[in-house]
Amino acid sequence: MAVIPRKKRRSPLRPRAPAARASRLSKPEGRDMTGQTADIARFAIYARYSSPMQEMTSIAGQLRLCRERVSALGGVIAGEYTDPELTGTAMQRRPGLRRLIEDARAQRFDSVCIEALDRLARSQADMAWLYRELRFLGIDLYSLEDNGQVDAVHAAIKGMVSEMFIDNIGNKTRRGHIEAIHDHRVIGASVYGYRIANRIGKGGKPVQGLRTVEPGEAETVRRIYRLYLDGMSPTQIVRLLNREGVPGPDGKPWGVGIVRGKRQNGILRNEIYCGRLIYGRTRSRRHPDTGIRHYDQRPREEWTVIEAPELRIIDDGTWQAVQEEVERRRSRHRTVVAPGRKAAYPLTDRIRCGVCDAPMIIADKNRYRCVVRRRDPESCSNNRGILLEDLEEA
């Protein structure tokens, strides 16, 4: 059986000679130019799937196919690298891929075998960088889906197509969400105060996302609004509900985030409780290096707002009073200063760290943190912060 020759090491002081490359996976060269049998090529295998809705068998299937091809080529497997449930659009957040790159730089293998190029990257920039890095290291890239060794043109085209595919999915998802809102269907996870009311629609297809008010939970929502207007903070409300044994969402204990929330999705800020469904409140952008999503607030005129009176739990007067109280409590912690200067926080000199007794300072817009911990993490173990709104009860 023919084998792929293992690439010979070169002196770092000598320029790289053009590497002889096999044109197809099915036709590897097994002897060098002298006719002598070459060392067997070492392969790395990389496998990935992106969604928790997919199964781990996806990884197993990719590895099996690559192993079979490497065996047919007469090569040996020098390492297997996997990234389950990780998106292909965020290269830096995939530990398996990072290890593959590190081992490639250490020359632990001669070739990389993957089921398809989109397993490696789903962005043009990442694909181009990976291809150039492997080429510089003298490492070949093989794709089973493409039945051969990948060249620069192929990598560029596949990177572009994969990125367009991701963008297209995002556009279709947004259109589907807007259509759901217009049909009074709730997007995402169930909201406290409502229960699922899906039904069978035309043609026998299930209509999902429908909700109806759950009377017991709805009364708890109304009570939370009353308690807040009576002067209790979200922290105090949560303690009271847990002390009384009132079940929280999904039957779990209550947390401050459930009541207060963020990005206007807590009980006190979610407009579904006054019979209003909203989509497009924020826009997200994925950082090209870290892969972390960043969210920006859109102007209200860009939101999709649909009135759904059948979902109303809170009357307009109570809703408006609570929103005004939320803003009043936020503003009382901040001192108004002249334009162009940073806002001052009157509690900065009065709050001390419970571990080292150092002052607590504003570090994350609305959170106090230990000043010593911020400057030297080794000097203080207190890595917890205090939200401004948690100080309302003080």
C-alpha positions in Angstrom: 0.0 0.0 0.0 1.3 3.4 -1.0 2.1 5.8 1.8 2.4 9.6 2.0 6.0 10.5 2.6 6.7 12.3 5.8 8.2 15.8 5.2 11.9 16.2 6.0 13.0 18.8 8.5 14.7 21.9 7.1 17.3 24.1 8.7 15.7 27.3 10.0 18.5 29.2 8.2 17.8 27.8 4.8 14.9 29.1 2.7 11.9 26.9 2.3 11.8 24.9 -1.0 8.5 24.5 -2.7 6.8 21.4 -1.2 5.7 18.6 -3.5 1.9 18.3 -2.8 -0.4 15.4 -3.5 -3.3 16.6 -5.7 -5.9 14.2 -4.3 -6.4 12.3 -1.1 -6.9 9.1 -3.1 -3.5 9.3 -4.9 -0.7 10.0 -2.3 2.9 9.5 -3.2 4.7 6.8 -1.3 8.3 7.2 -2.4 10.7 10.1 -2.5 12.6 11.2 -5.6 15.4 8.6 -5.1 12.9 5.8 -5.1 13.5 5.0 -1.4 10.5 4.4 0.9 9.7 7.5 2.9 8.6 7.9 6.5 4.9 7.6 7.0 3.2 11.0 7.2 1.7 12.0 10.6 -1.8 13.4 10.6 -3.8 15.5 13.0 -7.6 15.2 13.0 -9.9 18.1 13.9 -13.6 17.7 14.6 -16.2 20.2 15.8 -20.0 20.8 16.1 -21.5 24.1 17.2 -25.0 23.5 18.7 -26.1 21.8 21.9 -29.0 20.6 19.8 -26.6 18.4 17.9 -25.3 15.2 19.4 -21.8 14.1 20.5 -22.1 11.4 17.8 -21.4 14.2 15.3 -17.9 14.4 16.7 -17.5 10.6 16.8 -18.7 10.4 13.2 -16.2 13.0 12.0 -13.4 11.3 13.8 -14.3 7.9 12.4 -14.4 9.2 8.8 -11.1 10.9 9.1 -9.5 7.9 10.8 -10.6 5.7 7.9 -9.1 8.1 5.3 -5.8 8.4 7.1 -5.6 4.6 7.4 -6.4 4.3 3.6 -3.5 6.8 2.9 -1.1 4.7 5.0 -0.6 7.6 7.5 -0.5 7.6 11.3 -2.6 9.7 13.6 -0.4 12.0 15.7 -3.3 13.7 17.5 -7.0 14.3 17.6 -8.5 17.7 18.5 -12.2 18.3 19.2 -14.4 21.3 20.1 -18.0 20.1 20.9 -20.8 22.7 21.2 -18.5 25.6 20.0 -19.3 27.9 17.1 -17.0 28.0 14.1 -17.2 31.8 14.1 -15.1 32.3 17.2 -11.6 30.8 16.7 -10.1 32.1 20.0 -12.7 30.4 22.1 -12.0 26.9 20.9 -9.5 25.1 23.1 -9.2 22.2 20.7 -8.2 24.4 17.8 -5.8 26.3 19.9 -4.0 23.1 20.9 -3.9 22.1 17.3 -2.2 25.3 16.4 0.3 25.0 19.2 1.2 21.4 18.2 1.5 22.5 14.6 4.1 25.1 15.6 5.9 22.3 17.5 5.9 20.2 14.3 4.1 17.3 15.9 2.4 16.4 12.6 2.7 16.9 8.9 -0.9 17.2 7.8 -4.4 18.1 9.1 -7.4 16.1 8.1 -11.0 17.5 8.6 -14.4 16.3 7.4 -15.2 19.7 5.9 -13.6 23.2 5.9 -16.5 24.8 7.8 -15.5 22.6 10.8 -12.3 24.5 10.9 -13.7 28.1 10.5 -16.8 29.9 9.4 -15.3 33.3 8.7 -13.2 34.5 5.8 -10.6 36.1 8.1 -10.2 33.0 10.3 -10.0 30.7 7.3 -7.4 32.8 5.6 -5.3 33.1 8.8 -5.4 29.3 9.5 -4.5 28.5 5.9 -1.6 30.9 5.9 -0.3 29.6 9.3 -0.4 26.0 8.3 1.2 26.7 4.9 4.0 28.7 6.6 4.6 25.7 8.9 4.7 23.4 5.9 1.6 21.5 7.0 -1.0 20.3 4.4 -4.7 20.6 4.9 -7.0 17.9 3.7 -10.8 18.0 3.5 -12.9 14.8 3.1 -15.9 16.8 1.8 -13.7 18.3 -1.0 -11.9 14.9 -1.6 -8.5 16.5 -1.6 -5.8 18.8 -0.5 -7.0 22.4 0.1 -5.3 25.2 -1.8 -5.5 29.0 -1.3 -8.3 29.6 -3.7 -10.4 26.8 -2.3 -9.9 28.0 1.3 -10.8 31.6 0.3 -14.0 30.5 -1.5 -15.1 28.2 1.3 -14.4 30.8 4.0 -16.6 33.3 2.1 -19.4 30.9 1.5 -19.4 29.8 5.1 -19.6 33.4 6.4 -22.4 34.2 3.9 -24.2 31.1 5.2 -24.0 32.3 8.8 -25.2 35.8 7.8 -28.1 34.3 5.9 -29.2 32.2 8.8 -29.2 35.3 11.0 -31.4 37.2 8.6 -33.9 34.3 8.2 -34.0 34.0 12.0 -34.8 37.7 12.5 -37.5 37.5 9.9 -39.0 34.5 11.6 -38.9 36.3 15.0 -40.7 39.4 13.6 -43.4 37.1 12.1 -43.8 35.4 15.4 -44.3 38.7 17.2 -47.0 39.8 14.8 -48.8 36.5 15.5 -48.6 37.2 19.2 -46.1 34.4 19.8 -43.5 34.7 22.5 -39.9 34.2 21.4 -37.4 32.3 23.5 -37.9 30.8 26.9 -41.1 30.9 28.9 -41.8 34.0 30.9 -42.9 33.9 34.5 -46.6 34.5 34.8 -47.5 32.6 31.7 -47.9 29.0 30.6 -47.5 27.4 27.2 -50.7 27.3 25.1 -49.5 25.8 21.8 -52.0 24.4 19.4 -52.3 22.6 16.2 -52.7 25.0 13.2 -53.6 24.6 9.6 -52.4 21.5 7.9 -51.9 19.8 11.2 -48.7 21.8 12.0 -48.1 22.8 15.6 -48.2 26.5 16.3 -45.5 27.2 18.9 -44.8 30.2 21.1 -48.3 30.8 22.2 -48.8 31.8 25.8 -51.7 32.4 28.2 -51.7 34.0 31.6 -51.1 31.7 34.6 -53.4 33.0 37.4 -51.3 32.1 40.4 -48.0 33.4 39.0 -49.8 36.5 37.6 -50.8 37.4 41.2 -47.2 37.0 42.3 -46.2 39.4 39.6 -48.8 42.0 40.7 -47.5 41.6 44.3 -43.9 42.2 43.3 -45.0 45.5 41.6 -47.0 46.5 44.7 -44.0 45.7 47.1 -41.6 47.7 44.9 -43.9 50.7 44.9 -44.2 50.4 48.7 -40.5 51.0 48.9 -39.0 47.5 49.0 -35.8 46.8 46.9 -35.5 43.8 44.6 -33.2 42.2 47.1 -35.8 42.6 49.9 -38.6 41.3 47.7 -36.6 38.2 46.8 -35.8 37.5 50.4 -39.5 37.8 51.3 -40.7 35.5 48.6 -38.0 32.9 49.4 -38.8 33.1 53.1 -42.5 32.5 52.4 -41.7 29.6 50.1 -43.2 31.1 47.0 -41.9 29.1 44.0 -39.8 31.1 41.5 -39.6 30.4 37.8 -39.3 26.7 37.0 -40.0 26.0 40.7 -36.5 27.3 41.7 -35.7 29.9 44.4 -36.0 33.5 43.6 -32.9 35.6 42.6 -32.5 39.3 42.4 -31.8 39.1 38.6 -35.3 37.6 38.1 -37.0 40.6 39.6 -34.7 43.4 38.4 -33.2 41.7 35.3 -30.9 43.4 32.8 -31.5 44.6 29.3 -35.1 45.1 30.4 -36.0 41.5 30.8 -36.7 41.3 34.5 -40.2 41.2 36.0 -40.1 45.0 36.8 -39.0 45.9 33.3 -40.5 43.4 30.9 -43.3 45.1 28.9 -45.0 41.8 28.2 -46.7 42.3 31.6 -48.5 45.3 30.3 -49.6 43.4 27.2 -46.8 44.5 24.8 -44.5 42.2 22.8 -41.2 43.7 21.7 -38.5 42.5 19.3 -35.2 44.2 18.3 -34.6 46.1 21.5 -30.9 45.3 21.2 -28.5 44.4 18.4 -25.6 42.0 18.9 -22.1 42.0 17.4 -19.6 39.2 17.8 -16.0 40.4 18.5 -13.8 39.2 15.6 -11.0 38.1 17.9 -12.6 36.9 21.1 -15.9 35.7 19.7 -17.7 37.3 22.6 -21.1 38.9 21.8 -21.5 42.6 22.5 -25.0 44.1 22.9 -26.1 47.6 22.0 -29.4 49.3 22.8 -31.3 50.3 19.7 -33.4 53.5 19.6 -37.0 52.7 20.5 -38.2 53.7 17.0 -36.3 50.7 15.6 -38.1 48.2 17.8 -40.9 46.0 16.6 -43.7 46.6 19.1 -47.0 44.7 19.0 -49.9 45.1 21.4 -51.1 41.8 22.9 -53.9 42.7 25.4 -54.6 39.0 26.1 -51.2 38.9 27.9 -51.7 41.9 30.1 -51.1 41.4 33.8 -50.2 44.9 35.0 -52.3 48.0 34.2 -50.7 51.0 32.5 -50.8 53.2 35.6 -48.9 50.7 37.8 -46.4 50.0 35.0 -45.6 53.6 34.5 -45.3 54.3 38.2 -42.8 51.4 38.6 -40.7 52.6 35.7 -40.5 56.1 37.2 -39.5 54.6 40.5 -36.8 52.5 38.9 -35.3 55.6 37.3 -35.6 57.6 40.5 -33.7 55.0 42.5 -31.0 54.8 39.9 -30.5 58.6 39.8 -30.3 59.1 43.5 -27.0 57.2 43.6 -25.3 59.5 41.1 -24.3 63.1 41.5 -25.0 65.4 38.5 -21.7 67.0 37.4 -20.7 69.4 34.6 -20.6 68.1 31.0 -17.3 66.5 30.0 -16.5 65.4 33.6 -17.0 61.9 35.0 -20.0 61.3 37.1 -19.4 61.2 40.9 -20.8 58.6 43.2 -21.5 59.8 46.7 -21.1 56.4 48.3 -17.6 55.8 47.0 -15.9 57.0 50.2 -18.3 55.3 52.5 -18.3 51.7 51.3 -15.5 49.4 52.5 -14.3 46.0 51.4 -15.4 43.3 53.8 -12.1 41.4 53.3 -9.3 44.1 53.4 -11.3 47.2 54.5 -10.1 49.1 51.4 -12.5 51.6 49.7 -15.0 50.2 47.1 -15.0 52.1 43.8 -17.3 52.1 40.8 -15.7 49.7 38.3 -18.4 48.5 35.9 -20.8 51.4 35.4 -23.2 50.3 38.1 -21.1 48.0 40.3 -18.8 48.8 43.3 -15.6 46.7 43.6 -12.6 46.6 46.0 -10.0 49.1 44.8 -7.1 46.9 46.1 -8.5 43.9 44.3 -8.7 45.9 41.1 -5.1 47.1 41.3 -3.5 43.9 42.6 -5.6 40.7 42.6 -3.1 38.9 44.8 -3.6 41.4 47.6 -7.3 40.8 48.2 -9.5 37.7 47.6 -12.7 39.7 47.3 -13.7 39.3 43.7 -17.4 40.1 44.3 -19.0 43.4 43.5 -22.0 45.3 44.8 -24.7 46.6 42.4 -25.8 50.1 42.9 -29.4 49.0 43.1 -28.5 46.6 45.9 -27.6 49.6 48.0 -31.2 50.9 47.8 -32.1 49.2 51.0 -29.1 50.6 52.9 
